[in-house]
Amino acid sequence: MLSQSSCGKRLALTKKPAKSILAELLPPKAHVMNYSDPTKLGLLACPGGERFAEQVVRRLSTIYRHRFERKVQVMADRYHISKELVTRKINFSNDVYSSMLCLPGNVNEYRAPRFKVNARYTWFPNGEVKTEILDSVRGKDLYIFQDVENRQPCKFNEGRDERSLSVNDHIMNVLVTVDAAIQAGAERITLVMPAYPYSRQHKKKGREGLTAARLGQIFENYGISRIITLDIHSREIENCFNKLRLENLHASYQVIEKLAGIVDVGDENLVVLSPDTGAVDRNKFYASTLQKPLALLYKERDYSKVTKDANDSNITAMKLLGDVRGKIVFMADDMLGTGGTLLKGMRYLRDEGATKVICAVSLPLFSASAIDDFDKAYREGLFYRIIGTNAVHHNELLKKEWYIEADVTTLFAQIISLLHHNRSLSPMLDNRDIIAKKIQKSMAAHQTSQPAQPNLPL
């Protein structure tokens, strides 16, 4: 016979609303990984950043589909139920925790998320710009994309007008877009700028500004919580922030992947060279990863002279530390502007007896007449290939025989996914193990592709 207290508990249970019972059956919302529709994740592209953002959206869609399929398979195997039932249960959970009545789509299938946030950009005759966000971003974890080095014409006024923008124009577009996102109620805003603007103005010499730091502080005071960038020119810039986080990504894996496609990375004649003292750490990483010797090209400069193009470099003398005679030289740098310094270094290496010169740059800016200058240098045989990332968009570069593009959009998509779900970035930022496996695979493939040597008589 039940006691009065037991009856009271049973009565209390029967009076619980359905929503309360579901809350007991399902895990707390904070611990739910919304595989089917991460409704709080949104990607918004400024004029100039559309191409990169669209590629990242496609990579994110693939990541979430694979993650969903893997989750379904693991849960089906673990609980000995069908994958169809697991899919329905995940979709049910997502519907319960959605702020909507229910999420659109077939509950028996994977429901692809929609990450892209649409916006309208207006260019006024006096040069002012306006951003209107067309989709709701209230409560979203919003990632705003901008390629500040994009020199291709950008579309405004619903595609009726095109404008080629400067770095400063792109920055103003970012500020206007961020303000629109704040006014629209975005919960967290992250800037995705592969090329950090004014990054070369990070040291104070005399009466000049620390523009790289001040620009970051402007972003921070605006309410931006994080900036994702690629191979920033100086890590000192991060020291000027109070709360803003700077995620500095590296394209080393993507670069080595392309390098392995054009040369044998196991060749004993391959040497890694730092084009200047500022790039020593970067090239030391490549040398240790590829297990190759490291050389250094020391340059003396006249800093009173401002470089305007490749023919107007401020280098006064060069000295080589190391041996490149008869070697394949690989060197990496963070950015390529006018390219005058690099071209002088390439000419010097050829005179020193290097057989091939390959250069990798994370940010292929190719300012002023750099593309034409490198075209001419290629015809002279000063270098073999240049590997650049698609973090900076150039239509003209992609047509060149000597240029190889490395895709970093998957890297950015993976980082965004990890950040959105508050996961650790360490496996992505320290990619030595992944690179080592790639090198071993490349060397094995190269060995199998070599023709078999005939058996010679003794």
NURO-416016 format. One record per residue (C-alpha): x, y, z. Coordinates in steps of 0.02 Angstrom, whole numbers, plus 50000, padded with zeros to 5 digits. Each point is the difference from the previous one (the first is absolute). Layout:
N
XYZ/...
***
This chain:
458
500005000050000/500695017049950/500325013250130/499255017449988/501695007349950/500214987149860/498275003949934/500425018450004/501574997249896/499054989449872/498655013449990/501335013449973/500774989849859/498354997749911/499705018750005/501655004349913/499765008549832/500614991349842/501415012749977/500674996150175/499984981349966/500955002649836/501285010450094/500344985150113/500144987949855/501175010949897/501705007350050/500115018450052/500015012349856/501755005950040/500654982549964/499044996649839/501054999949841/498785005849869/500614989549853/498485002549890/499835018850005/501245010950097/498745014250002/501155011950094/501424999349873/499965013149862/501255005849868/499865017449925/501125006349859/500485018249971/500275006049820/501674992349953/499864985250118/498594990949909/501084987749904/500964994050153/498434999450108/499044989749872/501404987249993/500044999050191/498104997650002/500194985149882/501374992550109/498955002550156/498534991249917/501134985149963/500704999950177/498284999950082/499344986549882/501504988750037/499855003650186/498144995649997/500294983949902/501404994850116/498945003650154/498554989949929/501134985149960/500835000050172/498355001350094/499194986549892/501444988150034/500075003950185/498144998150037/499654986749868/498645009949915/499765005349820/500805015649929/498295005849946/499404999950181/501555009450059/499715013149865/498205002450058/500535001450183/501325013349960/498765009749895/498734998450142/501255007150124/500415014549884/498145003749977/499715000150189/501395012450034/499685011249849/499215016950033/498914996449847/498464989050010/501034987149905/501455000449878/499584998249815/500464984249906/499694981350000/500194993050176/500604983349928/501525007849914/501465011550034/499405017949997/501375010849926/500315016250096/500005017049918/501505010050058/499985014649880/499245016450061/499395011149858/500325018749996/499765014849884/501435012349974/499705017549935/501315011849927/499535018450000/500695012849875/501005008950137/500914983750045/498994995150153/499444981950020/498544991950089/499694982050056/498264992650020/499944982450072/498554990949918/499914984750115/499754999550188/501644998950096/499285002650174/500924988850122/501164993249865/501854996250008/500425010749847/501594999049897/500285015149886/501184997149853/501075013049914/501464999149879/500765017350024/501284996749862/498704995849867/500275011249849/498664992049892/498435010449966/498714998050139/498135000749969/498865012650084/498205005949982/499374982349966/501304997049865/499665015749899/501645008650046/501794993750016/501425008250095/501834995450022/500365003350183/501565004850097/500514992450166/499215014850089/498364997849905/499954981750051/500325004650183/498575012649996/498874986549927/500464988750146/499595013450129/498325003949920/499574981549990/500514996750180/498925014550057/498524992949903/500284983050083/500075007850173/498395009749968/499194983849937/500384991150164/501424988049957/500594991450159/501844998249953/500955007549853/501624993149929/500965008149858/500764988349871/501385010149915/501354988849926/501035015649963/500105010850157/500005018249942/501485011350041/500934985350075/501685007049942/499745015650107/500354991150163/501635008450056/500215017850054/501525009049928/499985018450037/498405010049976/498884986849924/498474990350054/499744982150053/498584998449875/499864980950007/499705000750188/498825014849993/498934991949866/499834984450106/499495010750149/498665008249893/499314982849959/500084995050183/499095015850059/498684996649869/499574984050092/500884987349889/500524985050104/501234991449882/500995002349839/500524985249893/501475003949887/501374991149902/501875001450037/499935017450075/501565010249963/500405002350185/499324991050153/500385015950100/498345006949937/499054988050113/500795007850154/498995016149980/498314991750033/499144998650168/498634987249967/500004997449811/500744983349946/501084998649845/500024982849918/501534999749888/499864985349879/501424992449897/499924992849826/501534988750022/499064983749965/499185007049842/501675007049939/500944983750028/498604990649913/500275010749844/501894999250016/499934981050004/499055000649836/501385009049905/501614993350078/500564984850099/500005006350180/501174985850044/501335005849875/501675002250087/500335015349891/498525009450072/500485014250117/498885012050096/500525018349998/499385014750102/499875015249884/500415011850145/500275000050188/498165003450034/499484983649918/501244988850092/498734992250119/498794996049859/501344991749893/500764991450151/498314991450020/500034994249819/501824994350014/499684989850157/498394992749931/500774995449832/501644995150088/501035010949884/501445012250029/499575018250031/500885014449912/499795018850023/500045014449879/500535015450098/499535016849925/500605017350042/498695013349968/499855018749983/498445003350104/499935018249946/499394993749831/498184994649973/499784985749876/498755004549864/500244985449880/501124985149966/501325010749914/500135012250144/500574989050145/500875006950155/501274985750012/501805005849996/500934983450025/499724981250022/500954986150085/499654981349996/500224988850152/499964982349936/500274990549837/498775000349854/501124994949855/499174985949904/498535000450122/498125001849987/499615015050110/498335001650091/499635015950097/498425006150087/499405017350050/498415007250072/499585012049857/500555005849829/499695018549963/500915008149857/501204985349999/501595010049971/500904992550150/499544982349949/500525002549819/501715006650052/500204985050114/499514988049860/501275007849882/501344998750134/499594981550031/500114996149815/501715008349992/500514989450149/499594984149902/498244995250059/499174988449871/498195003850049/499245013350110/498264997350072/499175012950110/498444998550109/499015015150062/498484999350112/499345016849938/500365002749814/499605018749992/500955003149837/499835018950013/500365012849864/500814991549847/500564984350094/499114987549887/500845007049843/501695000850089/499904981750051/499444995349826/501615007749933/501064991850136/499234982949960/500475001849818/501785004150056/500034983950103/500195008550171/498754988350083/499014984149968/498355001950094/499115011250126/498754992150119/498685011850069/498374997650093/498265005049947/499885011450152/500285014449878/499044999449837/500835003849831/499184994849837/501575004049902/501164989650109/499034984049971/500385001049814/501894999650026/500994984149971/501195004150142/498655002650132/499244986050106/498535003550114/499824991150167/498244999050070/499845005350183/498105000950008/499864982850081/501195005850137/498935015450035/498404989749996/500694987650127/500585014050115/498305008649991/499114983750040/501134996750150/499805017850065/498124999649980/499884984350108/501335006150124/501224986249955/501905000450014/500985006649850/501634991850048/499884985249877/499775012449857/501315012850052/501374987250034/499954989749840/501734991850007/499324982250011/498825002849852/501425007449896/501174985550045/498714987449938/499775010149841/501885000349967/500164981250027/498554996849882/500735011749868/501734991950010/499244982649985/498985005449848/501545007649919/501014984150027/498664989049922/499885011749850/501864998249962/500394987649857/500804983850056/501884999249973/500564985849884/501104986350071/501755003749936/501284985949977/501414999050126/
***
